[in-house]
Amino acid sequence: MKTRITELLQIEYPIIEGGMAWVAEHNLAGAVSAAGGLGIIAAGSAPAEVIRKEIHMTRELTDKPFGVNIMLLSPAAPEVAQMVAEEKVAVVTTGAGNPEGYMQMWKAAGIKVIPVVASTALAKRMEKYGADAVVAEGCESGGHIGEMTTMALVPQVCDAVSIPVIAAGGIGDGRGLAAAFLLGAEAVQIGTRFLVADECIVHENYKERVMKARDIDSVVTGRSHGHPVRSLRNTMTREYMKLENEGKGFEELEKLTIGSLRNAVMEGDVANGTVMAGQVAGLITKRQSCAEIIHEIMAQAQERLAGCVEVFR
Protein backbone atom coordinates (compact mmCIF):
# COMPACT_ATOMS: atom_id res chain seq x y z
CA MET A 1 0.00 0.00 0.00
CA LYS A 2 1.81 3.09 -1.25
CA THR A 3 0.86 6.63 -0.24
CA ARG A 4 2.64 9.95 -0.16
CA ILE A 5 3.55 9.17 3.44
CA THR A 6 5.15 5.79 2.72
CA GLU A 7 7.11 7.40 -0.12
CA LEU A 8 8.09 10.44 1.96
CA LEU A 9 9.28 8.40 4.93
CA GLN A 10 10.54 5.39 2.95
CA ILE A 11 8.47 2.93 4.97
CA GLU A 12 6.60 -0.16 3.84
CA TYR A 13 3.30 0.39 5.64
CA PRO A 14 1.39 3.62 6.41
CA ILE A 15 1.50 3.03 10.17
CA ILE A 16 3.33 5.32 12.59
CA GLU A 17 3.83 4.53 16.26
CA GLY A 18 2.71 7.30 18.60
CA GLY A 19 5.30 9.16 20.65
CA MET A 20 4.19 8.03 24.11
CA ALA A 21 6.25 9.43 27.00
CA TRP A 22 7.97 6.77 29.17
CA VAL A 23 6.69 4.12 26.72
CA ALA A 24 8.08 4.82 23.26
CA GLU A 25 11.78 4.03 23.68
CA HIS A 26 14.28 2.14 21.53
CA ASN A 27 12.78 -1.33 21.96
CA LEU A 28 9.34 -0.32 20.71
CA ALA A 29 10.55 2.17 18.09
CA GLY A 30 13.05 -0.29 16.69
CA ALA A 31 10.50 -3.10 16.49
CA VAL A 32 7.88 -0.97 14.72
CA SER A 33 10.41 0.29 12.17
CA ALA A 34 11.85 -3.18 11.61
CA ALA A 35 8.30 -4.41 10.92
CA GLY A 36 7.80 -1.83 8.17
CA GLY A 37 6.12 1.01 10.03
CA LEU A 38 7.71 4.14 11.47
CA GLY A 39 8.89 3.79 15.05
CA ILE A 40 9.04 6.90 17.22
CA ILE A 41 11.17 7.58 20.30
CA ALA A 42 9.36 9.87 22.75
CA ALA A 43 11.66 12.50 24.21
CA GLY A 44 9.16 13.53 26.87
CA SER A 45 11.01 15.63 29.43
CA ALA A 46 14.25 13.63 29.23
CA PRO A 47 17.62 15.36 28.74
CA ALA A 48 19.12 15.44 25.25
CA GLU A 49 21.91 12.96 26.02
CA VAL A 50 19.40 10.36 27.24
CA ILE A 51 17.54 10.61 23.94
CA ARG A 52 20.82 10.51 22.01
CA LYS A 53 21.52 7.13 23.62
CA GLU A 54 18.01 5.97 22.68
CA ILE A 55 18.71 6.94 19.07
CA HIS A 56 21.96 5.00 19.05
CA MET A 57 20.31 1.92 20.59
CA THR A 58 17.49 2.07 18.03
CA ARG A 59 20.06 2.13 15.24
CA GLU A 60 21.51 -1.07 16.67
CA LEU A 61 18.08 -2.71 16.33
CA THR A 62 17.20 -1.61 12.79
CA ASP A 63 18.64 0.13 9.77
CA LYS A 64 15.20 1.36 8.76
CA PRO A 65 13.92 4.94 9.30
CA PHE A 66 12.60 6.01 12.70
CA GLY A 67 11.81 9.31 14.36
CA VAL A 68 11.83 11.28 17.60
CA ASN A 69 8.83 13.00 19.15
CA ILE A 70 9.67 16.26 20.91
CA MET A 71 7.32 17.66 23.53
CA LEU A 72 7.95 21.35 23.03
CA LEU A 73 6.81 22.37 26.52
CA SER A 74 9.66 20.38 28.03
CA PRO A 75 12.49 22.47 29.50
CA ALA A 76 14.87 20.18 27.60
CA ALA A 77 13.20 20.79 24.21
CA PRO A 78 15.79 23.28 22.86
CA GLU A 79 18.68 20.89 23.58
CA VAL A 80 16.79 17.88 22.21
CA ALA A 81 15.90 19.86 19.07
CA GLN A 82 19.57 20.63 18.48
CA MET A 83 20.67 17.08 19.23
CA VAL A 84 18.28 15.43 16.73
CA ALA A 85 19.63 17.76 14.06
CA GLU A 86 23.16 16.63 14.92
CA GLU A 87 22.07 12.98 14.80
CA LYS A 88 20.17 13.55 11.55
CA VAL A 89 17.24 11.35 12.54
CA ALA A 90 14.86 10.61 9.69
CA VAL A 91 11.76 12.22 11.18
CA VAL A 92 10.75 14.59 13.97
CA THR A 93 7.19 14.76 15.23
CA THR A 94 6.20 17.48 17.67
CA GLY A 95 3.51 18.11 20.24
CA ALA A 96 2.54 20.52 23.02
CA GLY A 97 3.80 23.63 21.31
CA ASN A 98 4.81 25.37 18.10
CA PRO A 99 7.96 24.04 16.33
CA GLU A 100 8.45 26.99 13.97
CA GLY A 101 11.66 28.12 15.66
CA TYR A 102 13.36 24.78 14.98
CA MET A 103 12.02 23.85 11.56
CA GLN A 104 14.70 25.57 9.48
CA MET A 105 17.43 23.79 11.45
CA TRP A 106 15.73 20.41 11.08
CA LYS A 107 15.08 20.87 7.38
CA ALA A 108 18.71 21.86 6.83
CA ALA A 109 19.70 18.55 8.46
CA GLY A 110 17.47 16.64 6.01
CA ILE A 111 14.88 15.76 8.65
CA LYS A 112 11.21 15.30 7.76
CA VAL A 113 9.11 17.43 10.11
CA ILE A 114 5.61 16.26 11.07
CA PRO A 115 3.83 18.31 13.76
CA VAL A 116 0.81 16.96 15.62
CA VAL A 117 -2.15 19.34 15.22
CA ALA A 118 -5.63 19.55 16.71
CA SER A 119 -7.06 22.25 14.43
CA THR A 120 -7.07 23.33 10.79
CA ALA A 121 -5.56 26.70 11.73
CA LEU A 122 -2.43 25.09 13.17
CA ALA A 123 -2.25 22.64 10.25
CA LYS A 124 -2.22 25.51 7.75
CA ARG A 125 0.41 27.37 9.76
CA MET A 126 2.63 24.31 9.89
CA GLU A 127 2.34 23.87 6.12
CA LYS A 128 3.27 27.53 5.65
CA TYR A 129 6.45 27.04 7.68
CA GLY A 130 7.56 23.97 5.77
CA ALA A 131 6.12 20.92 7.51
CA ASP A 132 6.33 17.81 5.35
CA ALA A 133 3.06 16.40 6.74
CA VAL A 134 0.83 16.78 9.80
CA VAL A 135 -0.75 14.38 12.26
CA ALA A 136 -4.40 15.31 12.79
CA GLU A 137 -5.11 13.91 16.24
CA GLY A 138 -8.65 13.61 17.54
CA CYS A 139 -9.70 13.67 21.18
CA GLU A 140 -10.25 9.88 21.25
CA SER A 141 -6.51 9.44 21.72
CA GLY A 142 -4.77 8.78 25.01
CA GLY A 143 -2.69 11.40 26.80
CA HIS A 144 -2.96 15.13 26.11
CA ILE A 145 -5.87 15.83 23.79
CA GLY A 146 -7.71 18.57 21.91
CA GLU A 147 -11.45 19.02 21.52
CA MET A 148 -12.35 17.73 18.03
CA THR A 149 -13.04 14.10 17.24
CA THR A 150 -10.97 12.26 14.65
CA MET A 151 -13.99 11.80 12.38
CA ALA A 152 -14.58 15.56 12.26
CA LEU A 153 -10.97 16.78 12.38
CA VAL A 154 -9.26 14.63 9.76
CA PRO A 155 -11.34 15.54 6.69
CA GLN A 156 -11.27 19.22 7.59
CA VAL A 157 -7.49 19.19 7.90
CA CYS A 158 -7.24 17.25 4.63
CA ASP A 159 -9.28 19.97 2.93
CA ALA A 160 -7.22 22.75 4.53
CA VAL A 161 -3.71 21.67 3.48
CA SER A 162 -2.00 20.17 0.45
CA ILE A 163 0.64 18.22 2.40
CA PRO A 164 -0.15 14.64 3.48
CA VAL A 165 -2.26 14.10 6.59
CA ILE A 166 -1.80 11.31 9.13
CA ALA A 167 -4.90 10.42 11.16
CA ALA A 168 -4.63 9.70 14.89
CA GLY A 169 -7.03 9.11 17.77
CA GLY A 170 -9.26 6.07 18.19
CA ILE A 171 -7.48 3.96 15.58
CA GLY A 172 -6.45 0.49 16.70
CA ASP A 173 -7.25 -1.96 13.92
CA GLY A 174 -7.65 -2.27 10.17
CA ARG A 175 -11.16 -0.85 10.24
CA GLY A 176 -9.76 2.35 11.71
CA LEU A 177 -7.03 2.54 9.08
CA ALA A 178 -9.56 2.00 6.28
CA ALA A 179 -11.83 4.67 7.73
CA ALA A 180 -8.92 7.11 7.97
CA PHE A 181 -8.10 6.54 4.31
CA LEU A 182 -11.70 7.18 3.32
CA LEU A 183 -11.56 10.46 5.29
CA GLY A 184 -8.57 11.54 3.21
CA ALA A 185 -5.60 10.57 5.42
CA GLU A 186 -2.60 8.82 3.92
CA ALA A 187 -1.36 7.06 7.06
CA VAL A 188 -2.35 6.52 10.67
CA GLN A 189 -0.61 7.08 13.97
CA ILE A 190 -1.33 4.40 16.56
CA GLY A 191 -0.42 4.47 20.23
CA THR A 192 -2.74 2.44 22.46
CA ARG A 193 -2.56 -0.76 20.40
CA PHE A 194 1.22 -0.80 20.74
CA LEU A 195 1.00 -0.58 24.55
CA VAL A 196 0.40 -4.33 24.66
CA ALA A 197 3.04 -5.23 22.08
CA ASP A 198 5.57 -7.85 23.15
CA GLU A 199 8.39 -5.36 22.64
CA CYS A 200 6.72 -2.62 24.69
CA ILE A 201 8.43 -2.10 28.08
CA VAL A 202 5.36 -1.01 30.07
CA HIS A 203 4.65 -2.99 33.23
CA GLU A 204 2.50 -6.10 32.96
CA ASN A 205 -0.14 -4.48 35.18
CA TYR A 206 -0.47 -1.65 32.65
CA LYS A 207 -0.86 -4.07 29.75
CA GLU A 208 -3.47 -6.08 31.63
CA ARG A 209 -5.41 -2.92 32.49
CA VAL A 210 -5.53 -1.92 28.82
CA MET A 211 -6.68 -5.36 27.70
CA LYS A 212 -9.40 -5.47 30.37
CA ALA A 213 -10.68 -1.98 29.55
CA ARG A 214 -14.31 -1.53 28.54
CA ASP A 215 -15.57 0.99 26.04
CA ILE A 216 -16.54 3.40 28.85
CA ASP A 217 -13.34 3.09 30.87
CA SER A 218 -11.42 6.09 29.55
CA VAL A 219 -11.91 9.48 31.21
CA VAL A 220 -10.60 12.99 30.70
CA THR A 221 -9.10 14.96 33.57
CA GLY A 222 -7.72 18.48 33.54
CA ARG A 223 -10.39 20.23 31.51
CA SER A 224 -10.86 22.83 34.26
CA HIS A 225 -7.34 24.22 33.79
CA GLY A 226 -7.07 23.78 30.03
CA HIS A 227 -4.80 20.73 29.94
CA PRO A 228 -7.11 17.76 29.30
CA VAL A 229 -5.59 14.30 29.52
CA ARG A 230 -7.27 11.00 28.62
CA SER A 231 -6.46 7.93 30.70
CA LEU A 232 -8.16 4.85 32.10
CA ARG A 233 -10.29 5.41 35.20
CA ASN A 234 -8.82 4.43 38.55
CA THR A 235 -8.48 5.71 42.12
CA MET A 236 -6.36 8.65 40.97
CA THR A 237 -8.75 9.82 38.25
CA ARG A 238 -11.72 9.61 40.61
CA GLU A 239 -9.94 11.75 43.20
CA TYR A 240 -8.76 14.18 40.53
CA MET A 241 -12.25 14.65 39.12
CA LYS A 242 -13.68 15.05 42.62
CA LEU A 243 -11.23 17.88 43.32
CA GLU A 244 -11.93 19.42 39.90
CA ASN A 245 -15.64 19.45 40.66
CA GLU A 246 -14.85 21.20 43.94
CA GLY A 247 -13.04 23.93 42.00
CA LYS A 248 -9.53 23.18 43.24
CA GLY A 249 -6.67 25.03 41.55
CA PHE A 250 -4.10 23.71 39.09
CA GLU A 251 -1.26 23.35 41.61
CA GLU A 252 -3.31 21.24 44.01
CA LEU A 253 -4.55 19.04 41.19
CA GLU A 254 -1.06 18.55 39.80
CA LYS A 255 0.13 17.16 43.14
CA LEU A 256 -1.94 14.07 42.35
CA THR A 257 -0.17 13.43 39.06
CA ILE A 258 3.49 14.27 39.68
CA GLY A 259 5.42 11.15 38.69
CA SER A 260 2.19 9.22 38.18
CA LEU A 261 2.78 8.25 34.55
CA ARG A 262 6.20 6.83 35.37
CA ASN A 263 4.71 4.97 38.35
CA ALA A 264 2.13 3.32 36.10
CA VAL A 265 4.50 2.50 33.24
CA MET A 266 7.56 1.41 35.22
CA GLU A 267 6.20 0.31 38.61
CA GLY A 268 2.80 -1.03 37.54
CA ASP A 269 0.76 1.22 39.84
CA VAL A 270 -2.51 1.18 37.89
CA ALA A 271 -4.55 2.36 40.87
CA ASN A 272 -2.83 5.64 41.67
CA GLY A 273 -0.73 6.07 38.54
CA THR A 274 -1.77 7.66 35.25
CA VAL A 275 -2.70 4.88 32.82
CA MET A 276 -2.77 6.86 29.59
CA ALA A 277 -4.74 5.09 26.87
CA GLY A 278 -7.24 6.03 24.20
CA GLN A 279 -10.89 5.13 23.82
CA VAL A 280 -9.85 2.34 21.48
CA ALA A 281 -8.55 0.37 24.49
CA GLY A 282 -11.89 -1.44 24.62
CA LEU A 283 -11.00 -3.14 21.31
CA ILE A 284 -7.66 -4.50 22.49
CA THR A 285 -7.81 -8.00 23.93
CA LYS A 286 -4.56 -9.78 23.02
CA ARG A 287 -0.79 -9.49 23.10
CA GLN A 288 1.15 -9.60 19.85
CA SER A 289 4.50 -8.59 18.48
CA CYS A 290 4.77 -5.28 16.65
CA ALA A 291 5.10 -7.17 13.37
CA GLU A 292 1.94 -9.18 14.07
CA ILE A 293 0.02 -6.03 14.99
CA ILE A 294 1.07 -4.21 11.82
CA HIS A 295 0.42 -7.15 9.51
CA GLU A 296 -2.99 -7.82 11.05
CA ILE A 297 -4.00 -4.16 10.72
CA MET A 298 -2.91 -4.07 7.08
CA ALA A 299 -4.75 -7.28 6.21
CA GLN A 300 -7.95 -6.04 7.88
CA ALA A 301 -7.71 -2.67 6.15
CA GLN A 302 -7.18 -4.17 2.72
CA GLU A 303 -10.16 -6.48 3.23
CA ARG A 304 -12.37 -3.56 4.31
CA LEU A 305 -11.28 -1.30 1.49
CA ALA A 306 -11.84 -4.09 -1.05
CA GLY A 307 -15.32 -4.57 0.42
CA CYS A 308 -16.06 -0.87 -0.07
CA VAL A 309 -15.17 -1.19 -3.75
CA GLU A 310 -17.53 -4.16 -4.09
CA VAL A 311 -20.39 -2.31 -2.37
CA PHE A 312 -20.21 0.61 -4.79
CA ARG A 313 -19.45 -1.39 -7.91
C-alpha positions in Angstrom: 0.0 0.0 0.0 1.8 3.1 -1.2 0.9 6.6 -0.2 2.6 10.0 -0.2 3.6 9.2 3.4 5.1 5.8 2.7 7.1 7.4 -0.1 8.1 10.4 2.0 9.3 8.4 4.9 10.5 5.4 3.0 8.5 2.9 5.0 6.6 -0.2 3.8 3.3 0.4 5.6 1.4 3.6 6.4 1.5 3.0 10.2 3.3 5.3 12.6 3.8 4.5 16.3 2.7 7.3 18.6 5.3 9.2 20.7 4.2 8.0 24.1 6.3 9.4 27.0 8.0 6.8 29.2 6.7 4.1 26.7 8.1 4.8 23.3 11.8 4.0 23.7 14.3 2.1 21.5 12.8 -1.3 22.0 9.3 -0.3 20.7 10.5 2.2 18.1 13.1 -0.3 16.7 10.5 -3.1 16.5 7.9 -1.0 14.7 10.4 0.3 12.2 11.8 -3.2 11.6 8.3 -4.4 10.9 7.8 -1.8 8.2 6.1 1.0 10.0 7.7 4.1 11.5 8.9 3.8 15.0 9.0 6.9 17.2 11.2 7.6 20.3 9.4 9.9 22.7 11.7 12.5 24.2 9.2 13.5 26.9 11.0 15.6 29.4 14.2 13.6 29.2 17.6 15.4 28.7 19.1 15.4 25.3 21.9 13.0 26.0 19.4 10.4 27.2 17.5 10.6 23.9 20.8 10.5 22.0 21.5 7.1 23.6 18.0 6.0 22.7 18.7 6.9 19.1 22.0 5.0 19.0 20.3 1.9 20.6 17.5 2.1 18.0 20.1 2.1 15.2 21.5 -1.1 16.7 18.1 -2.7 16.3 17.2 -1.6 12.8 18.6 0.1 9.8 15.2 1.4 8.8 13.9 4.9 9.3 12.6 6.0 12.7 11.8 9.3 14.4 11.8 11.3 17.6 8.8 13.0 19.1 9.7 16.3 20.9 7.3 17.7 23.5 8.0 21.4 23.0 6.8 22.4 26.5 9.7 20.4 28.0 12.5 22.5 29.5 14.9 20.2 27.6 13.2 20.8 24.2 15.8 23.3 22.9 18.7 20.9 23.6 16.8 17.9 22.2 15.9 19.9 19.1 19.6 20.6 18.5 20.7 17.1 19.2 18.3 15.4 16.7 19.6 17.8 14.1 23.2 16.6 14.9 22.1 13.0 14.8 20.2 13.6 11.6 17.2 11.3 12.5 14.9 10.6 9.7 11.8 12.2 11.2 10.8 14.6 14.0 7.2 14.8 15.2 6.2 17.5 17.7 3.5 18.1 20.2 2.5 20.5 23.0 3.8 23.6 21.3 4.8 25.4 18.1 8.0 24.0 16.3 8.5 27.0 14.0 11.7 28.1 15.7 13.4 24.8 15.0 12.0 23.8 11.6 14.7 25.6 9.5 17.4 23.8 11.5 15.7 20.4 11.1 15.1 20.9 7.4 18.7 21.9 6.8 19.7 18.5 8.5 17.5 16.6 6.0 14.9 15.8 8.7 11.2 15.3 7.8 9.1 17.4 10.1 5.6 16.3 11.1 3.8 18.3 13.8 0.8 17.0 15.6 -2.1 19.3 15.2 -5.6 19.6 16.7 -7.1 22.3 14.4 -7.1 23.3 10.8 -5.6 26.7 11.7 -2.4 25.1 13.2 -2.2 22.6 10.3 -2.2 25.5 7.7 0.4 27.4 9.8 2.6 24.3 9.9 2.3 23.9 6.1 3.3 27.5 5.7 6.4 27.0 7.7 7.6 24.0 5.8 6.1 20.9 7.5 6.3 17.8 5.3 3.1 16.4 6.7 0.8 16.8 9.8 -0.7 14.4 12.3 -4.4 15.3 12.8 -5.1 13.9 16.2 -8.6 13.6 17.5 -9.7 13.7 21.2 -10.3 9.9 21.3 -6.5 9.4 21.7 -4.8 8.8 25.0 -2.7 11.4 26.8 -3.0 15.1 26.1 -5.9 15.8 23.8 -7.7 18.6 21.9 -11.4 19.0 21.5 -12.4 17.7 18.0 -13.0 14.1 17.2 -11.0 12.3 14.7 -14.0 11.8 12.4 -14.6 15.6 12.3 -11.0 16.8 12.4 -9.3 14.6 9.8 -11.3 15.5 6.7 -11.3 19.2 7.6 -7.5 19.2 7.9 -7.2 17.2 4.6 -9.3 20.0 2.9 -7.2 22.7 4.5 -3.7 21.7 3.5 -2.0 20.2 0.5 0.6 18.2 2.4 -0.1 14.6 3.5 -2.3 14.1 6.6 -1.8 11.3 9.1 -4.9 10.4 11.2 -4.6 9.7 14.9 -7.0 9.1 17.8 -9.3 6.1 18.2 -7.5 4.0 15.6 -6.5 0.5 16.7 -7.2 -2.0 13.9 -7.7 -2.3 10.2 -11.2 -0.8 10.2 -9.8 2.3 11.7 -7.0 2.5 9.1 -9.6 2.0 6.3 -11.8 4.7 7.7 -8.9 7.1 8.0 -8.1 6.5 4.3 -11.7 7.2 3.3 -11.6 10.5 5.3 -8.6 11.5 3.2 -5.6 10.6 5.4 -2.6 8.8 3.9 -1.4 7.1 7.1 -2.4 6.5 10.7 -0.6 7.1 14.0 -1.3 4.4 16.6 -0.4 4.5 20.2 -2.7 2.4 22.5 -2.6 -0.8 20.4 1.2 -0.8 20.7 1.0 -0.6 24.6 0.4 -4.3 24.7 3.0 -5.2 22.1 5.6 -7.8 23.1 8.4 -5.4 22.6 6.7 -2.6 24.7 8.4 -2.1 28.1 5.4 -1.0 30.1 4.6 -3.0 33.2 2.5 -6.1 33.0 -0.1 -4.5 35.2 -0.5 -1.6 32.7 -0.9 -4.1 29.7 -3.5 -6.1 31.6 -5.4 -2.9 32.5 -5.5 -1.9 28.8 -6.7 -5.4 27.7 -9.4 -5.5 30.4 -10.7 -2.0 29.5 -14.3 -1.5 28.5 -15.6 1.0 26.0 -16.5 3.4 28.9 -13.3 3.1 30.9 -11.4 6.1 29.6 -11.9 9.5 31.2 -10.6 13.0 30.7 -9.1 15.0 33.6 -7.7 18.5 33.5 -10.4 20.2 31.5 -10.9 22.8 34.3 -7.3 24.2 33.8 -7.1 23.8 30.0 -4.8 20.7 29.9 -7.1 17.8 29.3 -5.6 14.3 29.5 -7.3 11.0 28.6 -6.5 7.9 30.7 -8.2 4.9 32.1 -10.3 5.4 35.2 -8.8 4.4 38.6 -8.5 5.7 42.1 -6.4 8.6 41.0 -8.8 9.8 38.3 -11.7 9.6 40.6 -9.9 11.7 43.2 -8.8 14.2 40.5 -12.3 14.6 39.1 -13.7 15.0 42.6 -11.2 17.9 43.3 -11.9 19.4 39.9 -15.6 19.4 40.7 -14.8 21.2 43.9 -13.0 23.9 42.0 -9.5 23.2 43.2 -6.7 25.0 41.5 -4.1 23.7 39.1 -1.3 23.3 41.6 -3.3 21.2 44.0 -4.6 19.0 41.2 -1.1 18.6 39.8 0.1 17.2 43.1 -1.9 14.1 42.4 -0.2 13.4 39.1 3.5 14.3 39.7 5.4 11.1 38.7 2.2 9.2 38.2 2.8 8.2 34.5 6.2 6.8 35.4 4.7 5.0 38.3 2.1 3.3 36.1 4.5 2.5 33.2 7.6 1.4 35.2 6.2 0.3 38.6 2.8 -1.0 37.5 0.8 1.2 39.8 -2.5 1.2 37.9 -4.6 2.4 40.9 -2.8 5.6 41.7 -0.7 6.1 38.5 -1.8 7.7 35.3 -2.7 4.9 32.8 -2.8 6.9 29.6 -4.7 5.1 26.9 -7.2 6.0 24.2 -10.9 5.1 23.8 -9.9 2.3 21.5 -8.5 0.4 24.5 -11.9 -1.4 24.6 -11.0 -3.1 21.3 -7.7 -4.5 22.5 -7.8 -8.0 23.9 -4.6 -9.8 23.0 -0.8 -9.5 23.1 1.1 -9.6 19.8 4.5 -8.6 18.5 4.8 -5.3 16.6 5.1 -7.2 13.4 1.9 -9.2 14.1 0.0 -6.0 15.0 1.1 -4.2 11.8 0.4 -7.2 9.5 -3.0 -7.8 11.1 -4.0 -4.2 10.7 -2.9 -4.1 7.1 -4.7 -7.3 6.2 -7.9 -6.0 7.9 -7.7 -2.7 6.1 -7.2 -4.2 2.7 -10.2 -6.5 3.2 -12.4 -3.6 4.3 -11.3 -1.3 1.5 -11.8 -4.1 -1.0 -15.3 -4.6 0.4 -16.1 -0.9 -0.1 -15.2 -1.2 -3.8 -17.5 -4.2 -4.1 -20.4 -2.3 -2.4 -20.2 0.6 -4.8 -19.4 -1.4 -7.9 
